[in-house]
Amino acid sequence: MNKKTTLSVSDDLDEAPIWTDDDFKHAVPRVGLKPLPQKKQKINITLDADIVAWFKQQAGGRGYQTLINATLREAMQKKTIEETIRKVIREEL
């Protein structure tokens, strides 16, 4: 930050005052803030070792989970497109 403050606030968390029950009772939540939507969900999934190795190799070792996510998303979209095409073809016949 470029602006300098005149407040004497320390960055050391050990110097922060301990909150008492009374402090919590009188605390006021900030108004107008919406909860952030959860963009991703953490899961545990078991994959074959050769699949994980392939994705790691494709991603260069880092970001392989992002690559797996993108591949799954692409498969979802492809399936939706295929279903739409089939539906249109059936309607045309």
Z-matrix of the N, CA and C atoms (Angstrom, degrees):
N
C 1 1.443
C 2 1.516 1 109.08
N 3 1.304 2 115.92 1 141.57
C 4 1.449 3 120.61 2 -178.50
C 5 1.516 4 112.74 3 -90.43
N 6 1.324 5 117.25 4 -23.90
C 7 1.458 6 120.07 5 -177.85
C 8 1.521 7 109.58 6 -80.60
N 9 1.307 8 115.52 7 137.44
C 10 1.458 9 119.80 8 176.84
C 11 1.516 10 108.17 9 -98.63
N 12 1.295 11 116.24 10 140.36
C 13 1.453 12 121.06 11 -179.26
C 14 1.517 13 110.02 12 -99.28
N 15 1.310 14 115.06 13 153.05
C 16 1.463 15 119.78 14 176.65
C 17 1.519 16 110.79 15 -95.25
N 18 1.342 17 116.30 16 -4.44
C 19 1.459 18 119.66 17 179.46
C 20 1.521 19 109.62 18 -77.90
N 21 1.305 20 115.07 19 144.04
C 22 1.463 21 118.72 20 177.73
C 23 1.529 22 108.25 21 -95.66
N 24 1.318 23 115.34 22 82.15
C 25 1.456 24 121.77 23 -179.01
C 26 1.517 25 107.89 24 -113.46
N 27 1.299 26 115.25 25 132.70
C 28 1.453 27 120.08 26 -179.55
C 29 1.523 28 110.14 27 -92.97
N 30 1.319 29 116.18 28 146.41
C 31 1.457 30 121.32 29 174.23
C 32 1.526 31 111.29 30 -83.58
N 33 1.305 32 116.74 31 -9.08
C 34 1.458 33 121.67 32 -178.24
C 35 1.521 34 109.21 33 -77.45
N 36 1.338 35 116.67 34 114.35
C 37 1.464 36 120.56 35 -178.12
C 38 1.523 37 112.40 36 -65.69
N 39 1.318 38 117.23 37 -22.49
C 40 1.462 39 119.91 38 178.48
C 41 1.523 40 111.48 39 -67.64
N 42 1.328 41 117.25 40 -21.33
C 43 1.459 42 120.83 41 -179.96
C 44 1.528 43 112.55 42 -89.08
N 45 1.324 44 117.37 43 -4.94
C 46 1.466 45 120.47 44 179.63
C 47 1.523 46 109.31 45 -69.41
N 48 1.336 47 116.97 46 140.37
C 49 1.462 48 118.82 47 179.86
C 50 1.527 49 110.98 48 -68.35
N 51 1.306 50 115.85 49 148.40
C 52 1.462 51 122.10 50 176.90
C 53 1.524 52 108.20 51 -76.67
N 54 1.325 53 116.61 52 131.65
C 55 1.465 54 120.35 53 178.64
C 56 1.523 55 109.56 54 -78.94
N 57 1.315 56 115.28 55 135.59
C 58 1.464 57 121.31 56 177.20
C 59 1.523 58 108.64 57 -98.22
N 60 1.331 59 116.45 58 170.42
C 61 1.464 60 120.75 59 175.82
C 62 1.523 61 110.40 60 -58.35
N 63 1.327 62 116.66 61 -37.29
C 64 1.462 63 121.19 62 179.66
C 65 1.533 64 110.67 63 -65.44
N 66 1.335 65 116.77 64 -38.88
C 67 1.462 66 120.29 65 177.13
C 68 1.534 67 110.72 66 -60.73
N 69 1.331 68 116.12 67 -43.75
C 70 1.461 69 120.01 68 -179.86
C 71 1.527 70 111.39 69 -66.36
N 72 1.338 71 117.16 70 -36.39
C 73 1.469 72 120.81 71 179.65
C 74 1.521 73 111.16 72 -64.66
N 75 1.314 74 117.08 73 -34.49
C 76 1.459 75 121.10 74 -176.52
C 77 1.534 76 113.41 75 -95.81
N 78 1.301 77 116.25 76 0.35
C 79 1.464 78 119.65 77 179.48
C 80 1.527 79 109.63 78 -69.36
N 81 1.303 80 115.61 79 141.28
C 82 1.462 81 121.20 80 -179.40
C 83 1.528 82 108.11 81 -115.57
N 84 1.334 83 116.75 82 124.51
C 85 1.462 84 117.87 83 178.74
C 86 1.524 85 110.84 84 -67.68
N 87 1.298 86 115.45 85 148.72
C 88 1.467 87 119.92 86 177.32
C 89 1.519 88 108.27 87 -69.99
N 90 1.309 89 115.69 88 132.40
C 91 1.459 90 121.65 89 -175.13
C 92 1.526 91 110.05 90 -92.15
N 93 1.314 92 115.56 91 145.38
C 94 1.453 93 120.64 92 173.34
C 95 1.512 94 114.97 93 92.66
N 96 1.300 95 117.40 94 -2.93
C 97 1.458 96 119.12 95 178.92
C 98 1.522 97 109.30 96 -89.05
N 99 1.304 98 115.79 97 129.60
C 100 1.452 99 120.78 98 177.75
C 101 1.523 100 108.11 99 -96.36
N 102 1.322 101 116.50 100 145.49
C 103 1.462 102 117.46 101 176.98
C 104 1.528 103 109.85 102 -65.14
N 105 1.300 104 115.33 103 142.09
C 106 1.458 105 119.94 104 179.61
C 107 1.523 106 109.63 105 -71.89
N 108 1.316 107 116.83 106 137.01
C 109 1.461 108 118.26 107 177.04
C 110 1.524 109 109.44 108 -68.51
N 111 1.302 110 114.95 109 143.03
C 112 1.460 111 119.35 110 179.42
C 113 1.523 112 107.71 111 -78.03
N 114 1.303 113 116.40 112 114.12
C 115 1.453 114 120.42 113 -175.23
C 116 1.526 115 112.17 114 -79.73
N 117 1.295 116 115.22 115 -36.92
C 118 1.457 117 118.65 116 -178.46
C 119 1.522 118 109.04 117 -132.30
N 120 1.301 119 115.34 118 152.67
C 121 1.454 120 121.56 119 178.80
C 122 1.520 121 108.40 120 -117.21
N 123 1.317 122 115.50 121 130.70
C 124 1.461 123 119.76 122 178.78
C 125 1.524 124 108.82 123 -81.50
N 126 1.330 125 114.82 124 133.18
C 127 1.457 126 120.95 125 177.48
C 128 1.523 127 108.81 126 -137.18
N 129 1.302 128 115.35 127 164.88
C 130 1.463 129 121.39 128 170.28
C 131 1.518 130 106.60 129 -110.91
N 132 1.302 131 116.61 130 128.99
C 133 1.461 132 121.03 131 -178.72
C 134 1.525 133 107.92 132 -137.59
N 135 1.310 134 115.69 133 140.18
C 136 1.457 135 120.72 134 178.86
C 137 1.523 136 108.38 135 -101.90
N 138 1.317 137 115.87 136 121.73
C 139 1.461 138 122.13 137 179.95
C 140 1.521 139 109.12 138 -120.41
N 141 1.312 140 115.70 139 155.63
C 142 1.460 141 119.87 140 175.61
C 143 1.525 142 109.17 141 -63.33
N 144 1.327 143 115.53 142 144.53
C 145 1.464 144 121.23 143 -176.10
C 146 1.525 145 112.10 144 -59.59
N 147 1.344 146 116.94 145 -37.62
C 148 1.466 147 118.85 146 -178.80
C 149 1.530 148 111.72 147 -68.76
N 150 1.323 149 117.46 148 -30.07
C 151 1.467 150 120.81 149 177.21
C 152 1.523 151 109.84 150 -68.13
N 153 1.322 152 116.61 151 -46.59
C 154 1.468 153 120.61 152 179.10
C 155 1.527 154 109.84 153 -62.26
N 156 1.333 155 116.54 154 -43.28
C 157 1.472 156 120.59 155 179.71
C 158 1.526 157 110.65 156 -61.09
N 159 1.334 158 117.45 157 -40.68
C 160 1.468 159 120.93 158 -179.72
C 161 1.523 160 110.69 159 -64.09
N 162 1.337 161 117.03 160 -45.78
C 163 1.467 162 119.82 161 -179.99
C 164 1.529 163 111.15 162 -65.55
N 165 1.329 164 116.99 163 -38.68
C 166 1.470 165 119.69 164 176.95
C 167 1.525 166 110.52 165 -62.87
N 168 1.326 167 116.39 166 -41.37
C 169 1.464 168 120.31 167 179.28
C 170 1.531 169 110.15 168 -64.51
N 171 1.322 170 117.12 169 -43.75
C 172 1.467 171 121.07 170 -179.21
C 173 1.526 172 111.54 171 -63.80
N 174 1.344 173 115.62 172 -36.36
C 175 1.468 174 120.34 173 -176.85
C 176 1.522 175 112.25 174 -89.51
N 177 1.303 176 118.09 175 -3.25
C 178 1.460 177 120.24 176 -178.82
C 179 1.518 178 112.58 177 76.39
N 180 1.319 179 117.38 178 25.11
C 181 1.463 180 121.07 179 176.92
C 182 1.510 181 114.59 180 93.12
N 183 1.335 182 117.80 181 -35.17
C 184 1.467 183 120.69 182 -179.62
C 185 1.522 184 108.79 183 -114.52
N 186 1.323 185 116.18 184 141.51
C 187 1.453 186 120.42 185 177.49
C 188 1.519 187 113.54 186 84.37
N 189 1.328 188 116.63 187 14.84
C 190 1.459 189 118.50 188 -177.97
C 191 1.522 190 111.88 189 -68.02
N 192 1.333 191 117.91 190 -29.90
C 193 1.464 192 119.89 191 177.85
C 194 1.525 193 110.57 192 -67.95
N 195 1.322 194 116.80 193 -36.41
C 196 1.461 195 120.98 194 175.79
C 197 1.521 196 109.76 195 -64.17
N 198 1.321 197 116.81 196 -38.95
C 199 1.459 198 121.23 197 177.99
C 200 1.529 199 110.91 198 -65.61
N 201 1.319 200 117.33 199 -40.93
C 202 1.468 201 120.86 200 176.44
C 203 1.525 202 109.51 201 -61.19
N 204 1.338 203 117.20 202 -44.26
C 205 1.462 204 121.79 203 179.54
C 206 1.532 205 110.62 204 -60.52
N 207 1.330 206 116.69 205 -45.39
C 208 1.466 207 120.76 206 -179.78
C 209 1.528 208 111.15 207 -63.99
N 210 1.324 209 116.79 208 -38.45
C 211 1.462 210 121.23 209 179.08
C 212 1.521 211 110.92 210 -65.21
N 213 1.329 212 116.37 211 -42.94
C 214 1.466 213 120.07 212 177.67
C 215 1.528 214 110.97 213 -64.41
N 216 1.335 215 117.04 214 -41.08
C 217 1.470 216 120.59 215 178.72
C 218 1.530 217 110.47 216 -62.76
N 219 1.325 218 116.19 217 -42.82
C 220 1.466 219 120.63 218 179.17
C 221 1.529 220 110.70 219 -62.39
N 222 1.320 221 116.96 220 -40.37
C 223 1.465 222 120.88 221 178.30
C 224 1.530 223 110.70 222 -64.14
N 225 1.331 224 116.95 223 -39.88
C 226 1.475 225 120.64 224 177.28
C 227 1.520 226 110.48 225 -61.45
N 228 1.323 227 116.68 226 -47.49
C 229 1.461 228 121.08 227 -177.32
C 230 1.526 229 110.94 228 -66.63
N 231 1.313 230 116.87 229 -37.56
C 232 1.462 231 120.69 230 178.83
C 233 1.518 232 110.07 231 -63.98
N 234 1.318 233 116.25 232 -42.89
C 235 1.461 234 120.31 233 179.63
C 236 1.522 235 109.79 234 -62.02
N 237 1.316 236 117.56 235 -42.07
C 238 1.458 237 121.78 236 179.51
C 239 1.526 238 110.23 237 -63.36
N 240 1.324 239 117.33 238 -42.66
C 241 1.462 240 121.17 239 179.12
C 242 1.527 241 110.20 240 -64.38
N 243 1.331 242 117.18 241 -43.77
C 244 1.464 243 120.80 242 179.25
C 245 1.521 244 110.84 243 -61.50
N 246 1.337 245 117.38 244 -42.72
C 247 1.463 246 120.80 245 178.79
C 248 1.524 247 110.75 246 -63.12
N 249 1.321 248 117.12 247 -40.28
C 250 1.464 249 121.40 248 179.54
C 251 1.522 250 110.55 249 -64.80
N 252 1.323 251 117.16 250 -44.04
C 253 1.468 252 120.99 251 179.22
C 254 1.521 253 110.26 252 -62.22
N 255 1.329 254 117.42 253 -45.12
C 256 1.469 255 120.71 254 178.65
C 257 1.527 256 110.90 255 -59.48
N 258 1.323 257 116.24 256 -42.36
C 259 1.462 258 120.83 257 -179.50
C 260 1.527 259 110.29 258 -63.00
N 261 1.320 260 117.01 259 -44.44
C 262 1.468 261 121.16 260 -179.98
C 263 1.526 262 110.11 261 -63.74
N 264 1.325 263 117.43 262 -42.91
C 265 1.468 264 121.02 263 179.96
C 266 1.522 265 109.99 264 -63.00
N 267 1.321 266 118.16 265 -43.34
C 268 1.469 267 121.25 266 178.65
C 269 1.523 268 111.04 267 -61.33
N 270 1.333 269 116.28 268 -40.31
C 271 1.462 270 119.97 269 -179.50
C 272 1.523 271 110.87 270 -68.21
N 273 1.337 272 117.42 271 -31.63
C 274 1.460 273 121.16 272 -179.39
C 275 1.526 274 111.39 273 -73.30
N 276 1.342 275 116.85 274 -29.76
C 277 1.473 276 120.14 275 -178.65
C 278 1.469 277 108.24 276 -77.21
